[in-house]
């Protein structure tokens, strides 16, 4: 598989929240991550913390892997920014299992961070659960610092919340 990935190029595209590739990637994320927390997150709590009002979405991006020399491309990563008060919050960051470790997460973070900077936001915030250690490592390695749990995640005491403060220069 790695030799195939080496022949792929990554393309980051802004898409609609309702884009079929974006929806498919969010469904894949829910199928993978949801069961990790099913023993301690009620359906009501999941709905309260996972709901994203499409009107609050500032940006949705999909990373496509395209095989060089062909027209074949596949959505392999997703991230969205939504308004959470005055902040932009990173939501639904996901990379398909077969494309982890190939630069997709870095491309996603770069895209959302650049968008937050263009929107003149001083920081970007996010929440992830304690059963996602790879995500925690990625955010810490990428310059994110832990912050207190913010709304609406107070009902999930196992939340890990982070911020990345941007240089104002």
C-alpha positions in Angstrom: 0.0 0.0 0.0 2.7 2.6 0.8 4.0 2.4 -2.8 0.5 3.3 -4.0 0.3 6.2 -1.6 3.7 7.5 -2.9 2.1 7.8 -6.3 -0.8 9.9 -5.0 -0.9 13.7 -4.8 -3.0 15.5 -2.2 -5.5 18.2 -3.1 -7.3 20.3 -0.5 -10.7 21.5 -1.6 -13.2 23.8 0.0 -16.6 22.1 -0.3 -20.2 22.5 0.9 -21.1 21.0 4.2 -23.6 18.9 2.1 -21.0 17.7 -0.4 -21.4 13.9 -0.8 -17.7 13.3 -0.2 -17.8 15.4 3.0 -20.9 13.5 4.2 -19.3 10.2 3.4 -16.2 11.0 5.4 -18.3 12.3 8.4 -20.3 9.0 8.3 -17.0 7.0 8.3 -15.8 9.0 11.3 -19.0 8.4 13.2 -18.8 4.7 12.4 -15.2 4.5 13.7 -15.2 6.9 16.6 -18.8 6.5 17.9 -18.4 3.0 19.3 -15.3 4.0 21.3 -17.6 6.1 23.5 -20.9 4.2 23.4 -20.4 2.8 26.9 -20.4 6.3 28.4 -22.0 8.8 26.1 -25.8 8.8 25.9 -27.6 9.4 22.6 -28.8 12.8 24.0 -25.3 13.9 25.0 -23.9 12.7 21.6 -26.6 14.7 19.8 -25.9 17.8 22.0 -22.1 17.8 21.4 -22.0 16.5 17.8 -24.7 18.5 16.3 -23.4 21.0 13.8 -25.9 23.6 12.5 -25.0 24.1 8.9 -25.6 27.8 9.3 -22.7 27.9 11.9 -20.3 26.3 9.5 -17.6 28.7 8.3 -15.6 26.2 6.2 -15.6 22.6 5.1 -12.6 21.0 3.5 -11.9 17.6 2.0 -8.5 16.3 1.1 -8.5 14.2 -2.1 -5.8 11.7 -3.0 -5.4 11.6 -6.7 -3.4 8.9 -8.5 -0.9 10.5 -10.8 -1.6 10.0 -14.4 -5.2 9.1 -13.9 -8.5 11.0 -13.3 -9.2 8.9 -10.2 -9.4 10.8 -6.9 -10.8 9.8 -3.6 -11.8 11.8 -0.5 -9.4 10.8 2.2 -9.7 13.5 4.9 -12.3 16.0 6.2 -12.3 19.0 8.6 -14.8 21.8 9.2 -14.8 25.0 11.1 -17.8 26.3 12.9 -18.6 29.3 14.9 -18.6 28.8 18.7 -19.2 32.2 20.1 -16.4 34.5 18.9 -14.1 31.5 18.2 -13.8 29.2 15.3 -13.9 25.6 16.4 -12.4 22.7 14.5 -14.9 19.9 14.0 -15.0 16.5 12.3 -11.3 16.2 11.6 -10.9 12.8 10.1 -8.5 10.9 7.9 -9.3 7.4 6.5 -7.3 4.6 8.1 -5.4 3.8 4.9 -4.2 7.4 4.5 -3.0 8.1 8.1 0.6 9.0 8.3 0.7 10.4 4.7 0.4 14.1 5.4 -3.4 14.4 5.1 -3.9 15.6 8.7 -1.2 18.2 8.3 -2.9 19.4 5.1 -6.2 19.6 6.9 -4.7 21.5 9.8 -2.9 23.9 7.5 -6.1 24.6 5.6 -8.3 25.3 8.7 -5.6 27.3 10.5 -5.1 29.5 7.4 -8.8 30.1 7.2 -9.0 31.1 10.8 -6.1 33.5 10.3 -7.8 35.0 7.2 -10.9 35.5 9.4 -8.7 37.5 11.8 -9.4 35.0 14.7 -6.7 35.1 17.4 -7.0 31.4 18.0 -8.6 28.1 16.9 -10.2 25.8 19.4 -11.1 22.1 19.3 -12.3 19.2 21.4 -11.4 15.5 21.2 -12.1 12.6 23.5 -9.6 10.7 25.7 -10.0 7.6 23.6 -8.4 9.3 20.7 -4.7 9.4 21.7 -3.4 9.7 18.2 -5.5 12.9 17.8 -4.2 14.3 21.1 -0.6 13.6 19.9 -1.2 15.3 16.6 -2.6 18.4 18.1 0.1 18.7 20.7 2.8 18.1 18.1 1.1 20.8 15.9 1.4 23.5 18.6 -2.0 23.2 20.3 -2.2 23.8 24.1 -4.7 22.3 26.5 -7.4 24.5 27.7 -10.4 24.0 30.1 -13.4 22.2 28.7 -15.6 24.7 26.8 -19.2 24.7 25.8 -21.0 22.5 24.9 -18.5 19.8 26.1 -19.0 20.3 29.8 -21.3 17.3 29.8 -18.4 15.2 28.6 -15.8 15.3 31.4 -13.4 13.1 29.5 -13.0 15.8 26.8 -9.6 17.1 25.8 -9.9 20.7 24.7 -7.2 22.6 22.9 -6.4 26.0 21.4 -3.8 27.2 19.0 -3.1 30.9 19.5 -1.9 32.7 16.3 0.8 35.3 16.2 -0.8 38.7 15.8 2.2 40.1 13.9 
